[in-house]
Every structure is written in structure tokens, then in C-alpha cells.
Amino acid sequence: MAFKLSMGEYWPGQSFLHRMDPRAKVACMLALMVSVFFVHTLPQLVLSWAVALALITLSRVPVAKVLQSVRPVVAMLTILGVCNLLLVRAGQTLVSLGPLTITTGGAWAAVLYSLRLVAAVIAAALLLLTTTPTQLTDAFDAALAPLSRIGLPGHELAMVFSLMLRFIPTLADEASAILDAQTARGGALAEGSPVQRVKAVVPVIVALLASSLRHANGLSRALDARCYEGGAARGHWHPLRMATSDWLALVATAAYVALLIALA
């Protein structure tokens, strides 16, 4: 059984997005992701998608790779769109077949909520595709540094977040291998009654949990061997420096958000 989760994988490259300072990149992408929730009109939706397509071009990541990264989320958003289409009854009636009624408000809600969330997911996928886990750790470490000044574990929170992103592809590969092993033993999840399918999931979850604990144990040993100590002051082999292009990217993001608000 094929199971591939590419969200969280890094795609090597030398594009503008790859070269950006991770702090500026995270700030820009978070602003883009949050701004889509303020999209309510057609001009705003067109603008948000124009920016999303421009980011794909700037990243130089193959379109097929981006689509592969967002495919699981798009499937869920498609279901959400169908629910909005059938359940929202605002506006004029377009189709009425017994209990099934489709209105202009339902059609617009299905299009609006699905497309704007897909734009946000594309921004998140491009952030992960163009930023290494180490760069993400440095960016979030810098963002959470003020927490350390008041006694909170800012660096540790940033590191945990980075490790979570790092092990998403690893655990996906482990799940794929476990599912293939179960299928070879005659325990395919796609066969049998619903009850049998649910029971077949239990061995997969147990094996995946055991694999996760093994990875966690190996990681703890590696950190201990490297004398890692939380909260200790440490330097960077490649110190982060904001370039002119990074400041321009922040200005362009602020201009986009302002234009988005103006189009409301």
C-alpha cells in the first residue's frame, strides 16, 4: 500500500526563497497564511492566489512537488467545500432537487473557504520546501528568544518544533513500510468489513508507536553524546544576517496585506 507524506520535506535549490533569511521568510509566510482568513471578496481571492502562484514561481520548486505536498489537505478541503455547497442556504436558489438545494451563497462559500485555505497551505508547503530544519530552528529560536529572558524555555520550544518537522517524513516512511509488511501478511487495511479494518489499524499504530519511541531514544542518545544542554549559550556556524532583499520581501508582504485590506 503506497503511503507518502511529503509535507515537511526540504527541496534543495538556489531560488530567491531558498536564499532568504529564515526569520524574514517565516514572518512573510505567517503573514500570508493569516491574511487569507480575511479574504471575503472575489478581488481579494484573486489577489491571494496571484501571490501564491508568484511564490511558486519564485521558489523554482516543481509544480508537481508542490501539489504532492498539499494533496492530502486539498482532499479534506474538497470535502469541506461539498459540505458548504449542500448545507449553506443563503442567497438565491440555483438547484433544487427534493432535499438537495444549492444556493448562490452555498456555491460562493464552497469556492471561497476552500480556495483561500488552499492558498494558505501552499504558503506553508513552500516554507517547508525551501527551508531546512536547521534554518527553521534558528528562525523560531530567534522569534522565541524573548521568552528565555522571562524564564520560559524558548530555545527548547523551537528545537521541539524543528524536530517535529524533521521526523514527519521519517515517520511517514516508517508507516509506509509497516503498511507494506501488513499487506504482505494478509492484513491489508482496504479489505474486510469495517470492523475488521478498524482492528487491522491497531497493529499498525502499535508498530508505529514502537518505531517512534526507538527514534526518540536514538535522538536522546545523540544529544547526550554531543553534550547538549538546554538553555546553554551557543554560537552559530552560519550567523543569520538580514540582506536588503529580505527587508524588501517584508515590505512587499506588508504592502500585500494593506492592499488586501483595501480591497475588502
C-alpha positions as a Markdown table, in Angstrom:
| # | Residue | x | y | z |
|---|---|---|---|---|
| 1 | Met | 0.0 | 0.0 | 0.0 |
| 2 | Ala | 1.5 | 3.3 | -1.1 |
| 3 | Phe | 1.7 | 5.9 | 1.7 |
| 4 | Lys | 3.7 | 9.0 | 1.1 |
| 5 | Leu | 3.6 | 12.2 | 3.0 |
| 6 | Ser | 5.8 | 14.9 | 1.5 |
| 7 | Met | 4.8 | 17.7 | 3.7 |
| 8 | Gly | 7.8 | 18.8 | 5.7 |
| 9 | Glu | 10.4 | 17.6 | 3.2 |
| 10 | Tyr | 13.1 | 20.1 | 2.0 |
| 11 | Trp | 13.6 | 20.6 | -1.7 |
| 12 | Pro | 17.2 | 21.8 | -2.4 |
| 13 | Gly | 17.6 | 24.8 | -4.6 |
| 14 | Gln | 19.1 | 28.2 | -5.2 |
| 15 | Ser | 16.0 | 30.2 | -5.7 |
| 16 | Phe | 15.1 | 33.6 | -4.1 |
| 17 | Leu | 13.0 | 31.8 | -1.5 |
| 18 | His | 15.8 | 29.4 | -0.7 |
| 19 | Arg | 18.3 | 32.2 | -0.2 |
| 20 | Met | 16.0 | 34.3 | 2.1 |
| 21 | Asp | 16.9 | 34.8 | 5.7 |
| 22 | Pro | 14.7 | 32.2 | 7.5 |
| 23 | Arg | 13.5 | 34.8 | 10.0 |
| 24 | Ala | 12.2 | 37.0 | 7.2 |
| 25 | Lys | 10.8 | 34.0 | 5.4 |
| 26 | Val | 8.9 | 32.7 | 8.4 |
| 27 | Ala | 7.5 | 36.2 | 9.1 |
| 28 | Cys | 6.4 | 36.7 | 5.5 |
| 29 | Met | 4.8 | 33.2 | 5.2 |
| 30 | Leu | 3.0 | 33.5 | 8.5 |
| 31 | Ala | 1.6 | 36.9 | 7.4 |
| 32 | Leu | 0.4 | 35.4 | 4.2 |
| 33 | Met | -1.2 | 32.4 | 5.9 |
| 34 | Val | -3.0 | 34.6 | 8.5 |
| 35 | Ser | -4.1 | 37.1 | 5.9 |
| 36 | Val | -6.1 | 34.6 | 3.9 |
| 37 | Phe | -8.6 | 34.4 | 6.7 |
| 38 | Phe | -9.6 | 38.0 | 5.9 |
| 39 | Val | -10.4 | 37.2 | 2.3 |
| 40 | His | -14.1 | 37.6 | 1.7 |
| 41 | Thr | -14.4 | 39.1 | -1.8 |
| 42 | Leu | -13.6 | 37.9 | -5.3 |
| 43 | Pro | -10.8 | 40.6 | -5.8 |
| 44 | Gln | -9.2 | 39.6 | -2.5 |
| 45 | Leu | -9.3 | 35.9 | -3.5 |
| 46 | Val | -7.8 | 36.6 | -6.9 |
| 47 | Leu | -5.0 | 38.7 | -5.3 |
| 48 | Ser | -4.2 | 35.9 | -2.7 |
| 49 | Trp | -4.0 | 33.3 | -5.5 |
| 50 | Ala | -1.8 | 35.6 | -7.7 |
| 51 | Val | 0.6 | 35.9 | -4.8 |
| 52 | Ala | 0.5 | 32.1 | -4.2 |
| 53 | Leu | 1.3 | 31.4 | -7.8 |
| 54 | Ala | 4.1 | 34.0 | -7.8 |
| 55 | Leu | 5.7 | 32.4 | -4.8 |
| 56 | Ile | 5.6 | 29.0 | -6.6 |
| 57 | Thr | 7.4 | 30.7 | -9.5 |
| 58 | Leu | 10.0 | 32.3 | -7.2 |
| 59 | Ser | 10.7 | 29.1 | -5.4 |
| 60 | Arg | 11.5 | 27.2 | -8.6 |
| 61 | Val | 10.1 | 24.1 | -6.9 |
| 62 | Pro | 8.4 | 21.8 | -9.5 |
| 63 | Val | 4.6 | 22.3 | -9.5 |
| 64 | Ala | 4.1 | 18.6 | -9.2 |
| 65 | Lys | 6.1 | 18.6 | -6.0 |
| 66 | Val | 4.1 | 21.4 | -4.5 |
| 67 | Leu | 0.8 | 19.6 | -5.5 |
| 68 | Gln | 2.1 | 16.4 | -3.9 |
| 69 | Ser | 2.8 | 18.3 | -0.7 |
| 70 | Val | -0.7 | 19.9 | -0.4 |
| 71 | Arg | -2.7 | 16.9 | -1.9 |
| 72 | Pro | -3.8 | 15.4 | 1.5 |
| 73 | Val | -5.0 | 18.8 | 2.7 |
| 74 | Val | -6.7 | 19.6 | -0.6 |
| 75 | Ala | -8.7 | 16.4 | -0.3 |
| 76 | Met | -10.1 | 17.4 | 3.1 |
| 77 | Leu | -10.8 | 20.9 | 1.9 |
| 78 | Thr | -12.7 | 19.4 | -1.1 |
| 79 | Ile | -15.0 | 17.6 | 1.4 |
| 80 | Leu | -15.4 | 20.9 | 3.3 |
| 81 | Gly | -16.4 | 22.6 | 0.1 |
| 82 | Val | -19.0 | 20.0 | -0.7 |
| 83 | Cys | -20.5 | 20.4 | 2.8 |
| 84 | Asn | -20.7 | 24.2 | 2.4 |
| 85 | Leu | -22.3 | 23.7 | -1.0 |
| 86 | Leu | -25.0 | 21.5 | 0.3 |
| 87 | Leu | -25.6 | 23.0 | 3.8 |
| 88 | Val | -25.4 | 26.7 | 3.2 |
| 89 | Arg | -28.8 | 28.0 | 2.1 |
| 90 | Ala | -28.1 | 31.7 | 1.8 |
| 91 | Gly | -28.8 | 33.6 | -1.4 |
| 92 | Gln | -30.8 | 32.6 | -4.5 |
| 93 | Thr | -31.6 | 29.0 | -5.3 |
| 94 | Leu | -29.6 | 27.6 | -8.2 |
| 95 | Val | -30.7 | 23.9 | -8.0 |
| 96 | Ser | -33.5 | 22.3 | -6.0 |
| 97 | Leu | -34.0 | 18.5 | -6.2 |
| 98 | Gly | -36.1 | 17.4 | -3.3 |
| 99 | Pro | -34.0 | 17.8 | -0.1 |
| 100 | Leu | -31.0 | 18.8 | -2.1 |
| 101 | Thr | -30.8 | 22.6 | -2.5 |
| 102 | Ile | -27.8 | 24.5 | -3.9 |
| 103 | Thr | -27.9 | 28.3 | -3.5 |
| 104 | Thr | -25.6 | 31.1 | -4.6 |
| 105 | Gly | -24.4 | 31.6 | -1.0 |
| 106 | Gly | -23.5 | 27.9 | -0.7 |
| 107 | Ala | -21.6 | 27.9 | -4.0 |
| 108 | Trp | -19.7 | 31.0 | -3.0 |
| 109 | Ala | -18.9 | 29.6 | 0.4 |
| 110 | Ala | -17.7 | 26.3 | -1.2 |
| 111 | Val | -15.4 | 28.2 | -3.5 |
| 112 | Leu | -14.2 | 30.9 | -1.1 |
| 113 | Tyr | -13.4 | 28.8 | 2.0 |
| 114 | Ser | -11.7 | 26.0 | 0.0 |
| 115 | Leu | -9.6 | 28.2 | -2.3 |
| 116 | Arg | -8.4 | 30.6 | 0.4 |
| 117 | Leu | -7.3 | 27.7 | 2.7 |
| 118 | Val | -5.5 | 26.1 | -0.2 |
| 119 | Ala | -3.6 | 29.3 | -0.7 |
| 120 | Ala | -2.6 | 29.2 | 2.9 |
| 121 | Val | -1.5 | 25.6 | 2.6 |
| 122 | Ile | 0.6 | 26.4 | -0.4 |
| 123 | Ala | 2.4 | 29.1 | 1.5 |
| 124 | Ala | 3.1 | 26.7 | 4.4 |
| 125 | Ala | 4.3 | 24.0 | 1.9 |
| 126 | Leu | 6.7 | 26.4 | 0.2 |
| 127 | Leu | 8.1 | 27.4 | 3.6 |
| 128 | Leu | 8.9 | 23.8 | 4.4 |
| 129 | Leu | 10.1 | 23.0 | 0.9 |
| 130 | Thr | 12.6 | 25.9 | 0.8 |
| 131 | Thr | 13.8 | 25.9 | 4.4 |
| 132 | Thr | 15.9 | 23.3 | 6.1 |
| 133 | Pro | 15.0 | 22.1 | 9.6 |
| 134 | Thr | 18.2 | 23.8 | 10.9 |
| 135 | Gln | 17.1 | 27.2 | 9.4 |
| 136 | Leu | 13.6 | 26.8 | 10.8 |
| 137 | Thr | 15.1 | 26.1 | 14.3 |
| 138 | Asp | 17.2 | 29.2 | 14.0 |
| 139 | Ala | 14.3 | 31.3 | 12.9 |
| 140 | Phe | 12.0 | 30.1 | 15.7 |
| 141 | Asp | 14.8 | 30.3 | 18.2 |
| 142 | Ala | 15.2 | 34.0 | 17.3 |
| 143 | Ala | 11.5 | 34.6 | 17.5 |
| 144 | Leu | 11.1 | 32.8 | 20.9 |
| 145 | Ala | 14.3 | 34.3 | 22.4 |
| 146 | Pro | 12.3 | 36.9 | 24.4 |
| 147 | Leu | 10.6 | 34.0 | 26.2 |
| 148 | Ser | 14.0 | 32.9 | 27.6 |
| 149 | Arg | 14.5 | 36.3 | 29.2 |
| 150 | Ile | 11.5 | 35.8 | 31.4 |
| 151 | Gly | 12.4 | 32.2 | 32.4 |
| 152 | Leu | 10.5 | 30.3 | 29.7 |
| 153 | Pro | 12.2 | 27.6 | 27.5 |
| 154 | Gly | 12.2 | 29.5 | 24.2 |
| 155 | His | 15.1 | 27.6 | 22.7 |
| 156 | Glu | 13.7 | 24.2 | 23.7 |
| 157 | Leu | 10.3 | 25.0 | 22.2 |
| 158 | Ala | 11.9 | 26.0 | 18.9 |
| 159 | Met | 14.0 | 22.8 | 18.9 |
| 160 | Val | 11.0 | 20.6 | 19.6 |
| 161 | Phe | 9.1 | 22.3 | 16.7 |
| 162 | Ser | 12.1 | 21.7 | 14.4 |
| 163 | Leu | 12.4 | 18.0 | 15.4 |
| 164 | Met | 8.7 | 17.6 | 14.8 |
| 165 | Leu | 9.1 | 18.8 | 11.2 |
| 166 | Arg | 12.2 | 16.8 | 10.8 |
| 167 | Phe | 10.6 | 13.5 | 11.7 |
| 168 | Ile | 7.3 | 13.9 | 9.8 |
| 169 | Pro | 8.9 | 12.4 | 6.6 |
| 170 | Thr | 10.7 | 9.8 | 8.6 |
| 171 | Leu | 7.5 | 8.6 | 10.3 |
| 172 | Ala | 5.7 | 8.6 | 7.0 |
| 173 | Asp | 8.3 | 6.3 | 5.5 |
| 174 | Glu | 8.0 | 4.1 | 8.6 |
| 175 | Ala | 4.2 | 4.0 | 8.2 |
| 176 | Ser | 4.6 | 3.0 | 4.6 |
| 177 | Ala | 6.9 | 0.2 | 5.4 |
| 178 | Ile | 4.6 | -1.1 | 8.2 |
| 179 | Leu | 1.6 | -1.0 | 5.9 |
| 180 | Asp | 3.5 | -2.9 | 3.2 |
| 181 | Ala | 4.5 | -5.5 | 5.8 |
| 182 | Gln | 0.9 | -5.8 | 7.0 |
| 183 | Thr | -0.3 | -6.2 | 3.4 |
| 184 | Ala | 2.3 | -8.9 | 2.7 |
| 185 | Arg | 1.0 | -10.8 | 5.8 |
| 186 | Gly | -2.6 | -10.6 | 4.6 |
| 187 | Gly | -3.6 | -7.8 | 6.9 |
| 188 | Ala | -4.5 | -5.1 | 4.3 |
| 189 | Leu | -6.5 | -2.2 | 5.6 |
| 190 | Ala | -8.6 | -2.0 | 2.5 |
| 191 | Glu | -10.1 | -5.5 | 2.8 |
| 192 | Gly | -12.8 | -7.0 | 5.0 |
| 193 | Ser | -15.7 | -5.4 | 6.9 |
| 194 | Pro | -15.4 | -2.0 | 8.6 |
| 195 | Val | -14.8 | -3.7 | 12.0 |
| 196 | Gln | -12.0 | -5.8 | 10.6 |
| 197 | Arg | -10.4 | -2.7 | 9.0 |
| 198 | Val | -10.5 | -0.9 | 12.3 |
| 199 | Lys | -8.9 | -3.9 | 14.1 |
| 200 | Ala | -6.2 | -4.0 | 11.3 |
| 201 | Val | -5.2 | -0.5 | 12.2 |
| 202 | Val | -4.3 | -1.4 | 15.8 |
| 203 | Pro | -1.1 | -3.4 | 14.9 |
| 204 | Val | 0.0 | -0.5 | 12.6 |
| 205 | Ile | -0.4 | 2.0 | 15.4 |
| 206 | Val | 1.4 | -0.2 | 17.9 |
| 207 | Ala | 4.3 | -0.7 | 15.4 |
| 208 | Leu | 4.5 | 2.9 | 14.5 |
| 209 | Leu | 4.5 | 3.9 | 18.2 |
| 210 | Ala | 7.3 | 1.5 | 18.9 |
| 211 | Ser | 9.3 | 2.9 | 16.0 |
| 212 | Ser | 8.7 | 6.5 | 17.2 |
| 213 | Leu | 10.0 | 5.5 | 20.7 |
| 214 | Arg | 13.1 | 3.9 | 19.1 |
| 215 | His | 13.8 | 7.1 | 17.2 |
| 216 | Ala | 13.2 | 9.2 | 20.3 |
| 217 | Asn | 15.7 | 7.0 | 22.2 |
| 218 | Gly | 18.3 | 7.3 | 19.5 |
| 219 | Leu | 17.8 | 11.1 | 19.3 |
| 220 | Ser | 18.2 | 11.4 | 23.1 |
| 221 | Arg | 21.4 | 9.4 | 23.0 |
| 222 | Ala | 22.8 | 11.5 | 20.1 |
| 223 | Leu | 22.0 | 14.7 | 22.1 |
| 224 | Asp | 23.6 | 13.3 | 25.2 |
| 225 | Ala | 26.7 | 12.2 | 23.2 |
| 226 | Arg | 27.1 | 15.8 | 21.9 |
| 227 | Cys | 26.8 | 17.2 | 25.4 |
| 228 | Tyr | 23.6 | 19.1 | 24.6 |
| 229 | Glu | 22.3 | 21.2 | 27.4 |
| 230 | Gly | 19.1 | 23.2 | 27.2 |
| 231 | Gly | 19.4 | 26.9 | 27.8 |
| 232 | Ala | 23.2 | 26.9 | 27.3 |
| 233 | Ala | 24.6 | 29.8 | 25.4 |
| 234 | Arg | 25.8 | 28.7 | 22.0 |
| 235 | Gly | 27.0 | 30.3 | 18.8 |
| 236 | His | 26.2 | 29.5 | 15.1 |
| 237 | Trp | 28.4 | 28.3 | 12.3 |
| 238 | His | 26.4 | 30.4 | 9.9 |
| 239 | Pro | 25.1 | 33.5 | 11.8 |
| 240 | Leu | 21.8 | 34.9 | 10.4 |
| 241 | Arg | 22.1 | 38.2 | 8.6 |
| 242 | Met | 19.2 | 40.1 | 7.0 |
| 243 | Ala | 20.0 | 41.2 | 3.5 |
| 244 | Thr | 18.4 | 44.1 | 1.5 |
| 245 | Ser | 16.3 | 41.5 | -0.4 |
| 246 | Asp | 14.9 | 40.2 | 2.9 |
| 247 | Trp | 13.8 | 43.7 | 4.0 |
| 248 | Leu | 12.2 | 44.3 | 0.6 |
| 249 | Ala | 10.3 | 41.0 | 1.0 |
| 250 | Leu | 9.0 | 42.2 | 4.3 |
| 251 | Val | 7.9 | 45.5 | 2.8 |
| 252 | Ala | 6.3 | 43.7 | -0.1 |
| 253 | Thr | 4.4 | 41.4 | 2.3 |
| 254 | Ala | 3.2 | 44.5 | 4.3 |
| 255 | Ala | 2.1 | 46.1 | 1.0 |
| 256 | Tyr | 0.2 | 43.0 | 0.1 |
| 257 | Val | -1.6 | 42.8 | 3.4 |
| 258 | Ala | -2.5 | 46.6 | 3.1 |
| 259 | Leu | -3.9 | 46.0 | -0.4 |
| 260 | Leu | -5.8 | 43.0 | 0.7 |
| 261 | Ile | -7.5 | 45.2 | 3.4 |
| 262 | Ala | -8.1 | 48.0 | 0.9 |
| 263 | Leu | -10.0 | 45.5 | -1.4 |
| 264 | Ala | -12.4 | 44.5 | 1.4 |
